[in-house]
Amino acid sequence: MRRPVPPRWWAAALLLAGLAAAAAAQTPPPGPAAPRPEGGVIVITGPSGRKMSMAVPPLLAPGVAALQSRVSEPFTATLRSDLEYSNAFVVTDARTEPSGSRDVAGSEAAGRWLSTGAEVLVDTRGDVAGDRVSVEARVWDLKSRKLIFGRRYSGGATYVERIAHTLANDLIKEFTGQAGTFLSTILFVSDRDGNRTKEIYAMDFDGRNPRRLTNHHSLVLNPDARAGKVVFTSYVHRFPQIWTMSADGSGQRELSTGLELNASPALSPDGSLIAFSGSAKGNPDIYVMNAAGGGLRRLTSTRALEASPDWSPTGRQILYTSDQTGTPQIWVMDAEGAGSRRMTFAGNWNDEAAWSPKGDKIAFACRNEGDFNICVMDFATGNTVQLTSDGANGHPAWSPDGTKIVFQARRGGSTQVYTMDAADGKNKRQLTNGGGSNMQPVWLP
């Protein structure tokens, strides 16, 4: 993903294909060293805020060993993994859990659990009847010995992991007031099926259950999703055109723009408009059209190359990439194309900006020298932190709750999809592996 400053005609093609994605599938020679940033980029190394400590002992489910392996073990492993992955909780070491009663209404039992460092006990008990499983969850404040949460869940015995995800979401909501992401979906582009094609796939938030959504037998790139809709660029008819579909891959439809090039589409928050990079025998500019087709409007008209738009959560502003000051940088304008101003000044190439769900931060692919990394900027102050330092990184997108960032990274010869904490870049997890290159992720809101 090293990207030397290219000739202008090649830069246009690179921008329109998506800078990070185009470079991720290959390793070109390194470009010239970039100057040191004027404002500086901070690399986060300090500890993050305090997290609540939870004890999560195994699900108590009566039955033989086979039942434990089919129900209790996957449920407990999934619940612990979800809570550990969150930015709200720390799960205590299972090896320190006391044996005996979980009835913490008595001071003796509560004291044993407190000695493990836990503040809260998540006590889960299950019953299995035929192919159905029922789970009762009770959450106790160990210091006050009071029940603070109680709920019952049921479903097919093969869906115990989904029940665990649902409980984890409910615990996040109970303790933070924010909706959890453990039942969310991530879209991504992959060439895992070979034949020199790229298609759009979906997977669960943790990389499980990958499934293919498009079957164009061509290049399908740059998915974006809002309001239950997905928009993307496809080369199925040789020249890049914009397509839409539902989040499950149904209802695929091509939208004609009348332009020669159509790339990096982005849906408005309500799903009614599409911003994209288009060209009609000239430099690519930012355009807007109706999500149902028609109503084409041109928002930029400089001599620069402009691409990678992204809407603010309010729908009132659009981020985009422009090289009008010499190198690709992040700019912002209002949704009518007025009031444009430059946002990034550090580094010699910044691209693929993505607005956080609250609109207070933007994530983007940044380069000061060497490989690309993921940076996050405070929109009001311009203060910037660099969250990655290994490999070549790009195409960041936010989780629906704004606590995580999903991105692509080239490490060890392949490009894969990762997630990390948005606050400090910690807690990195690889979601895809093998099966060719996997890139351009976007988290469904």
C-alpha positions in Angstrom: 0.0 0.0 0.0 3.0 2.3 -0.5 1.8 4.9 -2.9 4.4 7.0 -4.7 3.1 10.3 -5.9 1.8 9.3 -9.4 1.5 11.1 -12.7 -1.8 13.0 -12.8 -3.6 10.7 -15.2 -2.7 7.6 -13.0 -3.8 9.5 -9.9 -7.2 10.0 -11.3 -7.7 6.3 -11.8 -6.3 5.5 -8.4 -8.6 8.0 -6.7 -11.7 6.6 -8.5 -10.9 3.1 -7.5 -10.4 3.9 -3.9 -6.9 4.8 -2.9 -6.3 2.3 -0.1 -8.1 -0.6 -1.8 -6.3 -0.1 -5.1 -2.9 -0.3 -3.4 -3.7 -3.0 -0.9 -3.7 -5.8 -3.4 -0.1 -5.1 -4.4 3.1 -3.9 -3.0 4.6 -1.2 -5.3 8.0 0.3 -4.6 8.1 2.8 -1.8 7.6 6.4 -2.7 9.8 9.3 -1.8 10.0 10.2 1.9 7.3 12.6 3.0 8.1 15.8 5.0 7.4 15.8 8.7 3.8 17.0 9.5 3.5 20.6 10.5 1.0 19.9 13.3 2.3 16.5 14.4 0.5 13.3 14.8 0.1 11.8 18.3 0.5 8.1 18.8 -1.6 6.8 21.6 0.3 4.7 24.2 -1.3 5.5 27.5 -4.1 3.5 29.3 -7.7 4.1 28.4 -10.5 4.9 30.9 -11.5 2.6 33.7 -13.7 -0.4 32.8 -16.1 -2.2 35.1 -14.9 -5.7 36.2 -17.4 -8.5 35.6 -17.3 -12.2 36.7 -18.9 -14.4 34.0 -18.9 -18.0 35.2 -20.1 -20.8 32.9 -23.7 -21.2 32.0 -25.3 -23.7 34.4 -27.1 -26.2 32.2 -28.1 -29.6 33.4 -27.2 -32.6 31.3 -24.5 -34.9 30.0 -21.1 -33.7 28.7 -22.4 -33.5 25.1 -25.0 -31.0 26.2 -22.3 -28.9 27.9 -20.2 -28.8 24.7 -23.3 -28.0 22.6 -24.9 -25.3 24.8 -23.0 -24.2 27.8 -19.5 -23.9 26.4 -20.3 -21.9 23.2 -22.7 -19.7 25.1 -20.1 -18.9 27.8 -17.2 -18.4 25.4 -19.3 -16.0 23.2 -20.6 -14.0 26.1 -17.1 -13.6 27.7 -15.6 -12.7 24.3 -18.3 -10.1 23.6 -17.9 -8.4 27.0 -14.1 -8.5 26.8 -14.3 -6.9 23.3 -16.4 -4.0 24.6 -15.0 -0.8 25.9 -17.1 -1.0 29.0 -16.1 -4.2 30.8 -13.2 -6.3 31.9 -14.0 -10.0 32.5 -12.2 -11.6 35.4 -10.0 -14.6 35.0 -12.1 -17.7 35.0 -9.4 -19.5 37.0 -10.0 -17.3 40.0 -13.7 -18.0 40.2 -14.8 -19.5 43.6 -16.6 -22.8 43.7 -19.9 -23.2 45.4 -23.0 -21.0 45.6 -23.7 -18.1 43.3 -26.3 -16.8 45.7 -24.6 -13.5 46.5 -27.5 -12.2 48.6 -25.5 -13.5 51.5 -22.3 -11.7 52.5 -20.1 -14.8 52.5 -20.8 -15.7 48.9 -20.5 -12.1 47.8 -17.2 -11.8 49.5 -15.8 -14.8 47.6 -16.7 -13.2 44.3 -15.4 -9.8 45.4 -12.0 -11.4 46.2 -11.6 -12.1 42.5 -11.6 -8.4 41.7 -15.1 -8.5 40.2 -17.6 -5.8 40.9 -20.5 -7.5 39.1 -21.5 -11.1 38.8 -23.3 -12.3 35.6 -25.1 -15.5 36.7 -26.6 -17.5 33.8 -28.7 -20.7 34.0 -30.1 -22.7 31.1 -32.7 -25.3 30.5 -32.9 -27.4 27.3 -36.1 -29.1 26.1 -35.8 -30.8 22.8 -34.3 -28.4 20.3 -35.1 -25.3 22.4 -32.9 -23.6 25.0 -33.9 -21.1 27.7 -31.4 -18.9 29.5 -32.1 -16.9 32.6 -29.6 -14.1 33.3 -29.2 -12.4 36.7 -26.7 -9.7 37.2 -25.7 -8.8 40.7 -23.9 -5.8 42.2 -21.5 -7.6 44.5 -20.9 -4.7 46.9 -24.5 -4.0 47.6 -25.6 -7.6 47.0 -28.5 -6.4 45.0 -30.0 -7.7 41.8 -29.6 -5.0 39.1 -30.6 -6.9 36.0 -32.8 -10.0 35.3 -34.0 -11.3 32.0 -34.9 -14.6 30.3 -34.0 -15.5 26.7 -35.1 -18.5 24.6 -34.4 -19.8 21.1 -33.3 -22.8 19.1 -30.5 -24.8 20.7 -28.3 -24.1 17.6 -28.6 -20.4 18.3 -27.0 -20.3 21.8 -24.3 -17.9 20.5 -26.9 -15.5 19.2 -28.6 -15.6 22.6 -25.2 -14.7 24.2 -24.8 -11.8 21.7 -28.3 -10.6 22.7 -27.5 -10.7 26.4 -24.2 -8.9 25.8 -26.0 -6.1 23.9 -28.5 -5.8 26.7 -25.7 -5.5 29.3 -24.1 -2.8 27.3 -27.4 -0.9 27.1 -28.0 -1.4 30.8 -24.7 -0.1 32.0 -23.8 2.5 29.3 -27.1 3.6 27.8 -25.7 2.8 24.3 -26.8 0.1 21.9 -24.5 -2.8 21.6 -23.0 -4.0 18.3 -22.8 -7.7 18.9 -25.6 -8.5 16.4 -24.4 -6.1 13.7 -23.0 -6.8 10.3 -19.9 -5.8 8.4 -19.8 -5.6 4.6 -16.5 -6.1 2.7 -15.0 -6.7 -0.7 -13.1 -9.9 -1.4 -11.4 -11.8 -4.3 -11.7 -15.1 -2.4 -13.5 -16.7 -5.3 -10.7 -16.0 -7.7 -11.2 -15.5 -11.5 -9.8 -12.0 -11.1 -13.1 -10.7 -9.7 -14.1 -8.9 -6.5 -17.5 -9.3 -4.9 -19.3 -7.9 -1.8 -19.6 -10.1 1.2 -21.2 -9.8 4.6 -20.1 -11.2 7.9 -21.0 -11.0 11.6 -19.3 -8.3 13.7 -16.7 -10.8 14.8 -15.9 -12.3 11.4 -18.2 -15.3 11.6 -20.8 -16.4 9.1 -19.4 -14.9 5.9 -21.8 -14.9 3.0 -21.6 -13.5 -0.6 -24.1 -10.8 -1.6 -23.1 -10.0 -5.2 -22.4 -12.2 -8.2 -21.3 -9.8 -10.9 -18.2 -11.8 -12.0 -16.4 -8.5 -12.3 -15.0 -5.8 -10.0 -17.4 -4.7 -7.3 -16.0 -2.0 -5.1 -16.5 0.6 -2.4 -19.8 -0.5 -0.6 -21.5 2.0 1.7 -24.7 1.4 3.7 -27.3 3.5 5.4 -31.0 3.2 6.2 -31.1 -0.5 5.2 -29.7 0.2 1.8 -26.3 -0.6 0.2 -24.6 1.3 -2.6 -21.5 0.3 -4.5 -19.6 0.6 -7.8 -19.6 -2.3 -10.3 -17.6 -2.8 -13.5 -20.0 -5.6 -14.7 -20.7 -3.5 -17.8 -17.0 -2.6 -18.3 -17.2 1.0 -17.2 -17.9 1.8 -13.5 -21.5 2.3 -12.7 -23.4 2.8 -9.4 -25.6 0.1 -8.1 -27.9 -0.2 -5.1 -29.3 -3.2 -3.2 -30.8 -4.2 0.2 -28.6 -5.1 3.1 -29.2 -8.8 2.4 -28.1 -8.5 -1.3 -31.6 -8.6 -2.7 -33.1 -6.0 -5.1 -29.9 -5.2 -7.0 -30.3 -2.3 -9.4 -28.0 -0.2 -11.6 -28.4 3.6 -11.5 -27.6 5.4 -14.7 -25.9 8.8 -14.3 -24.9 9.7 -17.9 -21.3 10.1 -16.7 -18.3 8.2 -17.9 -16.9 7.4 -14.5 -18.8 6.7 -11.3 -17.0 5.7 -8.1 -16.8 5.8 -4.3 -20.6 6.3 -3.7 -21.9 7.2 -0.2 -25.4 7.2 1.0 -26.9 10.1 3.0 -28.0 9.3 6.5 -31.7 8.8 5.5 -30.7 6.8 2.4 -32.4 9.3 0.0 -29.3 10.6 -1.7 -26.0 9.3 -3.1 -22.8 11.4 -3.2 -20.1 10.0 -5.5 -17.1 10.8 -7.6 -18.0 11.2 -11.2 -16.3 12.4 -14.4 -17.6 13.6 -17.8 -14.6 13.9 -20.0 -12.6 15.7 -17.4 -11.3 15.6 -13.8 -13.5 13.7 -11.3 -15.8 15.9 -9.2 -18.2 15.2 -6.4 -21.8 14.7 -7.6 -25.1 14.0 -5.8 -28.1 12.1 -7.1 -31.3 10.6 -5.8 -30.9 7.1 -4.4 -33.8 6.0 -6.7 -32.0 7.5 -9.7 -32.1 10.9 -11.4 -31.7 14.4 -9.9 -28.0 14.6 -10.7 -26.2 17.6 -9.3 -22.5 18.6 -9.5 -21.1 19.9 -6.2 -17.4 20.7 -7.0 -16.0 22.3 -10.1 -12.2 22.7 -9.5 -9.4 21.5 -11.7 -8.5 19.0 -9.0 -9.2 15.3 -8.6 -12.0 14.8 -6.1 -13.3 11.5 -4.6 -14.2 9.5 -1.5 -17.2 11.5 -0.2 -18.8 10.8 3.1 -21.9 12.4 4.7 -22.1 13.9 8.2 -24.6 12.2 10.5 -26.9 15.2 10.1 -26.7 15.1 6.3 -25.7 18.8 6.2 -22.0 18.4 5.3 -19.9 16.1 3.1 -16.2 15.1 3.6 -14.2 14.4 0.4 -10.6 14.0 -0.9 -9.1 16.7 -3.1 -5.6 17.4 -4.4 -6.3 21.0 -5.3 -3.5 22.2 -3.0 -1.0 19.7 -4.5 -1.4 16.5 -2.6 -4.6 14.6 -1.7 -6.1 16.0 1.5 -9.4 15.8 3.3 -11.9 18.7 2.7 -15.4 19.4 3.9 -18.3 21.3 2.3 -22.0 21.7 2.9 -24.4 19.4 1.2 -25.1 22.0 -1.5 -21.4 22.3 -2.4 -20.7 25.6 -0.8 -18.3 26.6 2.0 -15.5 24.1 1.2 -12.5 24.1 3.4 -9.4 22.0 4.0 -9.4 19.7 7.1 -6.0 18.0 7.0 -2.6 19.6 6.9 -0.2 17.1 8.3 1.2 14.5 6.0 1.5 14.2 2.2 -1.5 12.0 1.5 -4.8 11.8 3.4 -7.8 10.0 2.0 -11.0 7.9 2.7 -12.4 10.0 5.5 -15.3 8.6 7.5 -17.5 10.5 9.9 -18.1 9.1 13.4 -21.7 8.4 14.3 -21.8 11.5 16.6 -20.1 13.7 14.0 -17.4 14.8 16.4 -14.5 12.9 14.9 -13.4 11.7 11.5 -11.2 8.6 10.7 -9.1 8.5 7.6 -6.1 6.9 5.9 -3.1 9.1 6.6 0.5 9.0 5.4 3.4 11.0 6.7 6.2 8.7 5.3 6.3 5.1 4.4 3.1 3.1 4.7 -0.4 4.4 5.2 -2.0 4.3 8.7 -5.3 5.1 10.3 -5.7 8.5 11.9 -8.6 10.0 13.9 -9.2 13.7 14.0 -11.3 15.8 16.4 -13.6 17.7 13.9 -13.8 20.8 16.1 -10.1 21.2 17.1 -8.2 19.4 14.4 -6.3 17.4 17.1 -5.2 14.1 15.4 -4.2 10.7 16.8 -2.6 7.9 14.8 -4.0 4.5 15.7 -2.0 2.1 13.7 1.8 1.6 13.1 2.1 -1.9 11.5 1.7 -2.7 7.9 -0.3 -0.7 5.3 -3.7 0.4 6.5 -6.7 2.0 4.9 -10.5 2.3 4.4 -11.6 3.0 8.0 -15.3 2.8 9.0 -17.0 3.3 12.4 -19.1 0.8 14.4 -22.7 2.0 14.9 -21.9 3.0 18.6 -18.6 4.8 17.6 -16.4 2.7 19.9 -14.7 0.6 17.2 -13.2 1.2 13.8 -13.1 -1.5 11.1 -10.3 -1.2 8.5 -8.2 -3.1 6.0 -4.5 -3.8 6.6 -1.8 -5.5 4.5 0.4 -7.5 6.8 2.4 -10.6 6.0 1.7 -10.5 2.3 -2.2 -10.4 2.4 -4.8 -7.7 2.9 -7.4 -8.6 5.6 -10.1 -6.9 7.7 -9.4 -5.8 11.3 -11.2 -3.9 14.0 -9.7 -1.8 16.9 -10.8 0.5 19.6 -11.5 4.0 18.2 -10.2 5.7 21.3 -6.6 4.4 21.2 -6.2 1.8 18.6 -5.9 -1.0 21.1 -7.8 -4.4 21.1 -7.0 -5.1 17.4 -8.7 -8.2 16.0 -8.4 -9.8 12.6 -11.8 -10.7 11.3 -10.8 -12.4 7.9 -8.1 -14.8 7.0 -7.0 -16.7 4.0 -9.3 -16.8 1.0 -7.4 -14.1 -0.9 -7.6 -10.4 -0.1 -10.4 -8.9 1.9 -10.8 -5.2 2.0 -13.0 -2.0 2.0 -15.1 -2.9 5.1 -18.1 -0.9 6.2 -20.1 -1.4 9.3 -23.9 -1.6 8.8 -25.5 1.0 11.1 
